[in-house]
Amino acid sequence: MLVVTLGGSPSQRSRSGVLLDHAKRWLNQQGVEVVSYQVRDFPAEDLLHARFDSPKIIDLLQQIENADGLVIATPVYKASFSGALKTVLDLLPERALSHKVVLPIATGGSIAHMLAVDYALKPVLSALKAQEMLHGIFAEDSQIAYGEGGAQAQLVPILQQRLQESLEQFYSALARRPKPLDPSILNERLVTARWSI
């Protein structure tokens, strides 16, 4: 299995990035290969000028095409997900997430921003034709403590539990995901089928 993670924070130090790191470690422990991207990895000029031929965007598209699922995390700014993340998503083709399982994650200063996942991020992911969109996670900033001096960042127990449960659901959804049929096999089945009219 292959999963792509995409972080929406332009900052190097990011609580949504901490949740993606936790998700990546958990998925790796289940034997899932994880390829990670952050919006700050993409040249700003490529995003602002909508350069669909940007090598970094082409690489992201290729990885998403090969992936079984996507874990996407963003901070909430002004009651919506990050604008930098929107510019990346705008460069994806219309059906980029078809046949993919998607787990959305958001972090924000207060519980008042919780609905940003449902009313801002999920509609965009649906427009990209995600096959299965999981409920998602919203975490308050106060639930995530940065690790100091090289120590690992810490999550409050209730958030750790919610993240674990969401990742288990994500992993189960990946395992039951129908695989696209190879066109040569489909053609052979159509040719050799017994037809009656």
C-alpha positions as semicolon CSV with decimal commas, in nm:
position;residue;x (nm);y (nm);z (nm)
1;M;0,000;0,000;0,000
2;L;0,108;0,355;-0,072
3;V;-0,021;0,668;0,101
4;V;0,059;1,031;0,023
5;T;0,052;1,287;0,304
6;L;0,007;1,654;0,220
7;G;0,060;1,926;0,480
8;G;-0,102;2,265;0,431
9;S;0,102;2,477;0,668
10;P;0,355;2,718;0,517
11;S;0,539;2,724;0,853
12;Q;0,829;2,495;0,935
13;R;0,690;2,445;1,286
14;S;0,334;2,326;1,245
15;R;0,080;2,147;1,461
16;S;-0,092;2,001;1,155
17;G;0,254;1,879;1,052
18;V;0,292;1,711;1,393
19;L;-0,031;1,516;1,331
20;L;0,095;1,411;0,986
21;D;0,422;1,291;1,142
22;H;0,227;1,081;1,393
23;A;0,010;0,943;1,111
24;K;0,315;0,858;0,902
25;R;0,483;0,670;1,188
26;W;0,165;0,472;1,260
27;L;0,114;0,382;0,893
28;N;0,480;0,281;0,856
29;Q;0,433;0,045;1,152
30;Q;0,149;-0,121;0,958
31;G;0,381;-0,172;0,661
32;V;0,235;0,114;0,454
33;E;0,476;0,315;0,239
34;V;0,425;0,688;0,295
35;V;0,542;0,970;0,067
36;S;0,520;1,312;0,235
37;Y;0,475;1,662;0,094
38;Q;0,435;2,004;0,254
39;V;0,305;2,312;0,071
40;R;0,635;2,483;0,149
41;D;0,812;2,218;-0,066
42;F;0,656;2,372;-0,380
43;P;0,810;2,681;-0,539
44;A;0,579;2,975;-0,457
45;E;0,606;3,108;-0,813
46;D;0,481;2,776;-0,953
47;L;0,176;2,792;-0,725
48;L;0,097;3,160;-0,779
49;H;0,130;3,133;-1,156
50;A;-0,056;2,798;-1,172
51;R;0,229;2,617;-1,345
52;F;0,080;2,276;-1,414
53;D;0,412;2,171;-1,568
54;S;0,610;2,238;-1,249
55;P;0,838;1,934;-1,184
56;K;0,734;1,930;-0,816
57;I;0,362;1,934;-0,907
58;I;0,414;1,662;-1,169
59;D;0,592;1,452;-0,904
60;L;0,301;1,502;-0,661
61;L;0,049;1,403;-0,930
62;Q;0,244;1,088;-1,011
63;Q;0,260;0,984;-0,646
64;I;-0,112;1,052;-0,594
65;E;-0,194;0,853;-0,906
66;N;-0,001;0,554;-0,768
67;A;-0,133;0,593;-0,413
68;D;-0,414;0,409;-0,241
69;G;-0,494;0,698;-0,012
70;L;-0,422;1,054;0,096
71;V;-0,388;1,202;0,444
72;I;-0,420;1,580;0,422
73;A;-0,368;1,817;0,714
74;T;-0,407;2,192;0,739
75;P;-0,417;2,471;0,992
76;V;-0,739;2,672;0,993
77;Y;-0,696;3,041;0,907
78;K;-0,994;3,280;0,896
79;A;-1,244;2,992;0,925
80;S;-1,100;2,801;0,628
81;F;-0,809;2,580;0,534
82;S;-0,479;2,736;0,429
83;G;-0,467;2,934;0,105
84;A;-0,132;2,776;0,019
85;L;-0,295;2,433;0,031
86;K;-0,579;2,557;-0,193
87;T;-0,326;2,667;-0,457
88;V;-0,174;2,315;-0,458
89;L;-0,516;2,148;-0,480
90;D;-0,614;2,384;-0,765
91;L;-0,330;2,235;-0,972
92;L;-0,464;1,880;-0,944
93;P;-0,679;1,746;-1,229
94;E;-1,053;1,707;-1,171
95;R;-1,044;1,332;-1,096
96;A;-0,710;1,327;-0,912
97;L;-0,857;1,154;-0,606
98;S;-1,079;0,898;-0,778
99;H;-1,015;0,548;-0,639
100;K;-0,851;0,707;-0,330
101;V;-0,939;0,700;0,037
102;V;-0,891;1,041;0,200
103;L;-0,844;1,131;0,566
104;P;-0,872;1,509;0,629
105;I;-0,714;1,664;0,940
106;A;-0,726;2,024;1,063
107;T;-0,587;2,218;1,355
108;G;-0,708;2,552;1,490
109;G;-0,698;2,785;1,786
110;S;-1,043;2,692;1,915
111;I;-1,328;2,449;1,872
112;A;-1,513;2,728;1,687
113;H;-1,309;2,635;1,377
114;M;-1,405;2,268;1,385
115;L;-1,656;2,293;1,099
116;A;-1,386;2,419;0,859
117;V;-1,311;2,054;0,776
118;D;-1,671;1,982;0,671
119;Y;-1,761;2,312;0,509
120;A;-1,432;2,422;0,351
121;L;-1,189;2,132;0,298
122;K;-1,420;1,837;0,227
123;P;-1,609;2,006;-0,061
124;V;-1,278;2,067;-0,243
125;L;-1,168;1,706;-0,188
126;S;-1,509;1,587;-0,311
127;A;-1,469;1,798;-0,625
128;L;-1,148;1,601;-0,688
129;K;-1,367;1,285;-0,678
130;A;-1,229;1,118;-0,364
131;Q;-1,366;0,763;-0,362
132;E;-1,414;0,752;0,015
133;M;-1,381;1,046;0,251
134;L;-1,345;0,962;0,617
135;H;-1,497;1,171;0,894
136;G;-1,172;1,352;0,967
137;I;-1,013;1,502;1,275
138;F;-1,008;1,852;1,419
139;A;-0,754;1,927;1,690
140;E;-0,726;2,240;1,901
141;D;-0,378;2,388;1,911
142;S;-0,370;2,345;2,290
143;Q;-0,395;1,965;2,242
144;I;-0,054;1,950;2,071
145;A;0,273;2,032;2,250
146;Y;0,586;2,080;2,042
147;G;0,883;1,870;2,149
148;E;1,171;2,080;2,279
149;G;1,538;1,997;2,234
150;G;1,477;1,721;1,982
151;A;1,204;1,553;2,188
152;Q;0,899;1,421;2,005
153;A;0,586;1,641;2,006
154;Q;0,314;1,524;2,242
155;L;-0,061;1,493;2,193
156;V;-0,311;1,501;2,478
157;P;-0,448;1,148;2,537
158;I;-0,795;1,216;2,392
159;L;-0,644;1,348;2,067
160;Q;-0,399;1,058;2,053
161;Q;-0,693;0,817;2,086
162;R;-0,900;0,995;1,817
163;L;-0,605;1,000;1,579
164;Q;-0,539;0,630;1,640
165;E;-0,906;0,540;1,576
166;S;-0,916;0,749;1,257
167;L;-0,596;0,589;1,130
168;E;-0,736;0,242;1,200
169;Q;-1,048;0,330;0,998
170;F;-0,828;0,473;0,723
171;Y;-0,617;0,157;0,712
172;S;-0,929;-0,064;0,700
173;A;-1,072;0,148;0,417
174;L;-0,744;0,112;0,225
175;A;-0,755;-0,266;0,267
176;R;-1,112;-0,301;0,136
177;R;-1,069;-0,049;-0,145
178;P;-1,167;-0,198;-0,482
179;K;-0,873;-0,213;-0,717
180;P;-0,916;-0,066;-1,066
181;L;-0,935;-0,343;-1,325
182;D;-0,642;-0,372;-1,566
183;P;-0,773;-0,269;-1,913
184;S;-0,616;-0,577;-2,077
185;I;-0,801;-0,810;-1,835
186;L;-1,126;-0,623;-1,895
187;N;-1,080;-0,651;-2,272
188;E;-1,010;-1,026;-2,244
189;R;-1,325;-1,076;-2,033
190;L;-1,535;-0,887;-2,284
191;V;-1,395;-1,086;-2,578
192;T;-1,430;-1,429;-2,413
193;A;-1,767;-1,368;-2,243
194;R;-2,070;-1,564;-2,357
195;W;-2,320;-1,316;-2,489
196;S;-2,685;-1,384;-2,538
197;I;-2,921;-1,153;-2,719
